[in-house]
Amino acid sequence: MSEHLEYNYEEMASFFNERAKGYENHMKETVNSFDLYYGLVSEPIMPSAEPMEILDLGCGTGLEIRGILEKTPNARITCIDMSEEMLKILLDNYSANRDQITVVKDSYLTVPFEKQKYDYVVSVMTMHHFLEKDKVKLYEKIRTALKPGGKYIEGDYVVEESKAVELLKEYKEAYEKYGLETASLYHIDIPFSMEMQKKLLMEAGFTNFQLIFKEGEHNIYSVS
């Protein structure tokens, strides 16, 4: 193992429960063009007054939901997150829309999705915690949850290939040391390059890739 590496991996729900109150300020300080970024998550969504079904994975405090509701004011949004404290803040943030929002405290890796139920599935700053095989399985699960013609929208931390290789190496060294048998349930950053992201999405059966936003290592893209 590289001598300079130190690891202090935390279980995912505990990590975000402890940081829930400061999460939004943290994201404002770290995400490039914060307001524009979260506003553009809804860019691929067609404006509609119909009661659309939307699934938000790793929803946190729901930063992206405001833009979604502006496009689809009558949408029914199912929000999945492992952090109870994050979900409490989300419900407080959207108390006026409480009848439209269903929260699920669980891991979206394991909770079942109803097939062909959702017009859109979104995820923001959450998918960079998983290895390739886990991502492909999850993307396949997302694709089958979409209605025909539906879209998956992902905003995430995407890096150059050289950095992706280095971070994956560090993860593997930590895995060997700590033996994290359920590594996907720990807060571990394993971002990929854009080329790898496209590859994994295509492997999962998506075909139409659209890049919506790219500034530094913060990206938004959609597939159908």
C-alpha positions as CSV (number, residue, x, y, z in Angstrom):
1,M,0.0,0.0,0.0
2,S,1.2,3.5,-0.7
3,E,2.7,4.9,2.5
4,H,0.9,8.3,2.2
5,L,-2.6,6.8,2.0
6,E,-4.8,7.0,5.1
7,Y,-8.4,5.6,5.1
8,N,-11.3,6.3,7.4
9,Y,-14.2,4.9,5.5
10,E,-17.6,5.4,7.1
11,E,-20.8,3.5,6.6
12,M,-22.9,5.4,4.1
13,A,-26.0,6.2,6.1
14,S,-24.0,7.3,9.1
15,F,-21.7,9.4,7.0
16,F,-24.6,11.5,5.6
17,N,-26.7,11.5,8.8
18,E,-23.8,13.2,10.6
19,R,-23.4,15.8,7.8
20,A,-27.0,16.4,6.9
21,K,-27.4,19.8,8.5
22,G,-24.3,21.2,6.6
23,Y,-24.8,19.3,3.4
24,E,-26.4,22.0,1.3
25,N,-23.8,24.6,2.3
26,H,-21.1,22.1,1.5
27,M,-22.5,21.5,-2.0
28,K,-22.8,25.2,-2.6
29,E,-19.1,25.5,-1.8
30,T,-17.9,22.5,-3.9
31,V,-20.1,22.2,-6.9
32,N,-19.1,24.3,-9.9
33,S,-21.9,26.9,-10.8
34,F,-24.1,25.4,-8.1
35,D,-27.4,27.1,-9.0
36,L,-27.0,26.5,-12.7
37,Y,-25.9,22.9,-12.1
38,Y,-28.9,21.9,-10.0
39,G,-31.2,23.8,-12.3
40,L,-30.0,22.0,-15.3
41,V,-30.7,18.6,-13.9
42,S,-34.3,19.1,-15.0
43,E,-33.3,20.3,-18.5
44,P,-34.2,17.0,-20.3
45,I,-37.6,16.9,-18.6
46,M,-40.4,18.1,-20.9
47,P,-42.7,20.7,-19.2
48,S,-46.0,19.0,-18.3
49,A,-49.0,19.5,-16.1
50,E,-49.7,15.8,-16.1
51,P,-49.0,13.8,-12.9
52,M,-45.8,12.2,-14.1
53,E,-43.8,9.6,-12.1
54,I,-40.2,10.5,-11.2
55,L,-37.7,8.5,-9.2
56,D,-34.9,10.4,-7.4
57,L,-32.0,8.1,-6.4
58,G,-29.7,9.2,-3.5
59,C,-31.9,12.3,-3.2
60,G,-30.2,13.8,-0.1
61,T,-32.0,17.0,0.8
62,G,-33.6,17.3,-2.6
63,L,-31.6,20.1,-4.1
64,E,-32.6,19.0,-7.6
65,I,-36.3,18.7,-6.8
66,R,-37.1,22.5,-7.0
67,G,-36.2,22.6,-10.7
68,I,-38.1,19.4,-11.4
69,L,-41.3,20.7,-9.9
70,E,-40.9,23.9,-11.9
71,K,-41.1,21.8,-15.1
72,T,-43.7,19.2,-13.8
73,P,-45.7,20.9,-11.0
74,N,-47.9,17.8,-10.6
75,A,-45.2,15.2,-10.6
76,R,-45.2,12.4,-8.1
77,I,-41.6,12.0,-6.9
78,T,-40.3,8.9,-5.1
79,C,-37.1,9.8,-3.2
80,I,-34.7,7.1,-2.0
81,D,-31.8,7.7,0.4
82,M,-30.1,5.8,3.1
83,S,-29.9,8.8,5.4
84,E,-32.9,9.5,7.6
85,E,-31.6,12.9,8.5
86,M,-31.3,13.9,4.9
87,L,-34.8,12.8,4.2
88,K,-36.2,14.8,7.1
89,I,-34.6,17.9,5.7
90,L,-36.0,17.1,2.3
91,L,-39.5,16.9,3.7
92,D,-39.1,20.2,5.5
93,N,-37.8,21.8,2.3
94,Y,-40.8,20.7,0.3
95,S,-43.5,20.8,3.0
96,A,-45.8,22.5,0.5
97,N,-45.5,19.5,-1.9
98,R,-45.7,16.8,0.8
99,D,-48.6,15.0,-0.9
100,Q,-46.5,14.6,-4.1
101,I,-43.4,13.2,-2.4
102,T,-42.8,9.7,-1.1
103,V,-39.5,9.1,0.8
104,V,-37.9,5.7,1.1
105,K,-35.1,5.2,3.6
106,D,-33.2,2.4,2.0
107,S,-30.3,1.6,-0.5
108,Y,-31.3,2.0,-4.1
109,L,-28.9,-0.8,-4.9
110,T,-31.2,-3.3,-3.2
111,V,-34.7,-1.8,-3.0
112,P,-36.8,-3.1,-5.9
113,F,-38.0,-0.7,-8.7
114,E,-41.4,-1.3,-10.3
115,K,-40.9,-2.1,-14.0
116,Q,-41.9,0.6,-16.6
117,K,-43.3,2.9,-13.9
118,Y,-41.3,6.1,-14.2
119,D,-41.2,8.8,-16.8
120,Y,-37.8,10.0,-15.5
121,V,-35.2,8.7,-13.1
122,V,-32.7,11.1,-11.8
123,S,-29.5,10.9,-9.6
124,V,-27.2,13.7,-8.6
125,M,-23.8,13.3,-7.0
126,T,-24.3,9.8,-5.8
127,M,-23.2,7.3,-8.4
128,H,-19.4,7.8,-7.9
129,H,-19.4,5.4,-5.0
130,F,-19.7,2.1,-7.0
131,L,-17.5,-0.2,-9.0
132,E,-18.2,-1.0,-12.7
133,K,-20.1,-4.3,-12.2
134,D,-22.4,-2.7,-9.5
135,K,-23.0,0.3,-11.8
136,V,-24.0,-1.8,-14.8
137,K,-26.5,-3.8,-12.7
138,L,-27.9,-0.6,-11.3
139,Y,-28.2,1.0,-14.7
140,E,-30.0,-2.1,-16.0
141,K,-32.4,-1.8,-13.1
142,I,-33.0,1.9,-13.9
143,R,-33.6,1.2,-17.6
144,T,-36.2,-1.4,-16.8
145,A,-37.9,0.9,-14.4
146,L,-38.4,3.6,-17.1
147,K,-41.5,3.8,-19.2
148,P,-41.0,3.4,-23.0
149,G,-39.4,6.7,-24.1
150,G,-38.4,7.6,-20.5
151,K,-35.1,9.2,-19.6
152,Y,-32.4,8.7,-17.0
153,I,-30.6,11.9,-15.9
154,E,-27.4,11.7,-14.0
155,G,-25.3,14.5,-12.5
156,D,-22.1,13.3,-11.0
157,Y,-18.4,13.6,-10.3
158,V,-16.5,12.6,-13.4
159,V,-12.8,12.8,-13.8
160,E,-9.9,12.4,-16.3
161,E,-8.9,8.8,-16.9
162,S,-5.5,9.2,-15.1
163,K,-7.3,10.3,-11.9
164,A,-9.9,7.6,-12.2
165,V,-7.1,5.0,-12.4
166,E,-5.4,6.4,-9.3
167,L,-8.5,6.6,-7.2
168,L,-9.5,3.1,-8.1
169,K,-6.0,1.9,-7.1
170,E,-6.4,3.6,-3.7
171,Y,-9.8,2.0,-3.3
172,K,-8.4,-1.4,-4.0
173,E,-5.5,-0.9,-1.6
174,A,-8.0,0.1,1.1
175,Y,-10.2,-2.9,0.3
176,E,-7.3,-5.2,0.8
177,K,-6.4,-3.6,4.1
178,Y,-9.9,-3.3,5.6
179,G,-11.8,-6.1,3.8
180,L,-14.9,-4.1,3.3
181,E,-17.2,-6.9,2.2
182,T,-20.1,-4.6,1.6
183,A,-18.0,-1.8,0.1
184,S,-21.0,-0.4,-1.8
185,L,-22.5,0.6,1.6
186,Y,-19.5,2.6,2.6
187,H,-18.8,6.2,1.6
188,I,-16.0,5.6,-0.9
189,D,-15.3,7.9,-3.9
190,I,-14.6,5.9,-7.1
191,P,-15.4,8.4,-9.9
192,F,-14.9,7.3,-13.5
193,S,-14.0,9.0,-16.7
194,M,-16.7,10.2,-19.1
195,E,-15.6,7.5,-21.6
196,M,-16.2,4.8,-18.9
197,Q,-19.5,6.3,-17.9
198,K,-20.8,6.1,-21.5
199,K,-19.5,2.6,-21.8
200,L,-21.3,1.3,-18.7
201,L,-24.5,3.0,-19.7
202,M,-24.4,1.5,-23.1
203,E,-23.6,-2.0,-21.6
204,A,-26.8,-1.5,-19.5
205,G,-28.8,-1.1,-22.7
206,F,-29.1,2.7,-23.0
207,T,-28.4,4.1,-26.5
208,N,-29.0,7.8,-26.7
209,F,-26.4,9.8,-24.7
210,Q,-26.7,13.6,-24.3
211,L,-24.2,15.8,-22.4
212,I,-26.0,18.6,-20.7
213,F,-23.4,20.3,-18.5
214,K,-19.6,20.0,-18.0
215,E,-17.6,22.3,-15.8
216,G,-14.5,20.9,-14.2
217,E,-15.3,17.5,-12.7
218,H,-19.1,18.2,-12.4
219,N,-21.2,16.8,-15.2
220,I,-24.8,16.2,-16.1
221,Y,-25.9,13.9,-18.9
222,S,-29.0,12.0,-19.9
223,V,-29.7,8.6,-21.6
224,S,-32.7,6.9,-23.0
